[in-house]
Amino acid sequence: MTEPTQEMGDMSIKDDKMEAVEEDDIVNPWEVATSSAKGVDYDKLIKRFGSTKIDDALLQRIEKLTGKPVHHLLRRGKFFSQRDMHMILDLYEQKKPFYLYTGRGPSSDSMHMGHLIPFIFTKWLQDTFDVPLVIQLTDDEKYLWKDLTLEQANHMAFENAKDIIACGFDIEKTFIFSDLDFISNSPAFYRNMCRVQKLVTYNQVKGIFGFGDSDCIGKISFPAIQASPSFSSSFPEIFNGRSDIPCLIPCAIDQDPYFRMTRDVAPRMNHLKPALIHSTFFPALQGAQTKMSASDSSSSIFVTDSDKQIKDKINKYAFSGGGATVEEHKEKGGNCDVDVAFQYLTFFMEDDDRLEEIKKTYSSGELLTGFLKKELIEILQKLVGEHRQRRADLTDDVVRQFMTPRKLKYDFPPPTPPSDKKKKKKQKNSKAV
Ligand code: TYM
């Protein structure tokens, strides 16, 4: 693959300044890399991708409409960027439906804490807005990109479905599907894939994703598969044939290229553009310069790790922003911006006051790295332990129920037939005259 160059639709065109950003930070679905120990420069990324920063006004509107405080991942700017969130809130205000769509590319038998971030947040969105949710497991993508057989990728999809369900999703509101199992039995989904495939040129995907001449044709057409769940008409069992139910996609910002493409083609398919809400990246244990790798067990905490593994990994690998010696630390204080244990706490410690206290005492040098790590170990052992238990309690049968195409608990009246729509339009026009 080559470096992505030209972008389309919602995307901003690069200028000289953007070029400099791109040299520093690489963010695409396959690679996230930055030379800064503080991690990716998200403000610059927003400009480059052409999305909108989440501001206080949006948070206040969510709180006002839902009558509850926003999730700490929103409050702390972990979800930091959006497209068309106000449109989704307008719908909610008018009591009109929308749905959530997110996904996972199953490349390992178990997911790491970074993968869990969008799912933890999606669960909050599902609970708060009470809407249907579809979750795509792109086992086909992983087959095409990794050294895996179809069977291995499909098996991982089933295992990852367990990790996802263990986040607490409601079976009556959630449909999880593996591309390999679902698409061949879903004419509506396949038709949307074909529509997208016809509307996007090779030149465009080359520009967005950096595909090169030696990439297999499966990769080149794959973006149409990740785009299709953004359209409610892909799921007639859930939406009763309706193509006009808008979609909101929570994900980390590495997935945005897929949805810039989707938003570009949607109006040409007579469909609505999906809205998005993007998160920052949960850093690797070794620091914010790299995206965690599911195939490198020392780079992150996995949802299947034991209490001992969690403790050992954090003590051994978590990059410290503390001084080299106790004396130096006491004199100069710790650097919370680069300290991985502190960064992890900002994702998982819910208590704002306690977090602020830790920040103050660590920065001043009063609190030592060992205590910070101990605090994190306790939180993660509890969180992962509970998740591990819920995962162990799941039966294959329940997983299969989540993965069966079916009506969810929501009723959607059937679409108005085109002839009725014309009649209604005529009546309206004649009234106007
Ligand atoms: P995948 O499996 O790479 O990642 C799954 C989800 O986790 C997010 N993510 C992270 N979030 C925070 N910190 C990290 N370090 C981190 N690493 C990954 C990803 O952004 C993603 O939301 N092609 C997709 C699967 C997919 C999908 C979707 C994802 C299909 N349809 C719709 C989001 C929305 C993939 O391979 O994700």
Boltz pocket constraint, residues with backbone or C-beta under 6 A from the ligand:
constraints:
  - pocket:
      binder: B
      contacts: [[A, 29], [A, 101], [A, 102], [A, 103], [A, 104], [A, 105], [A, 106], [A, 113], [A, 114], [A, 115], [A, 116], [A, 117], [A, 118], [A, 136], [A, 137], [A, 138], [A, 141], [A, 226], [A, 249], [A, 250], [A, 251], [A, 252], [A, 253], [A, 254], [A, 255], [A, 279], [A, 280], [A, 281], [A, 282], [A, 283], [A, 291], [A, 292]]
      max_distance: 6.0
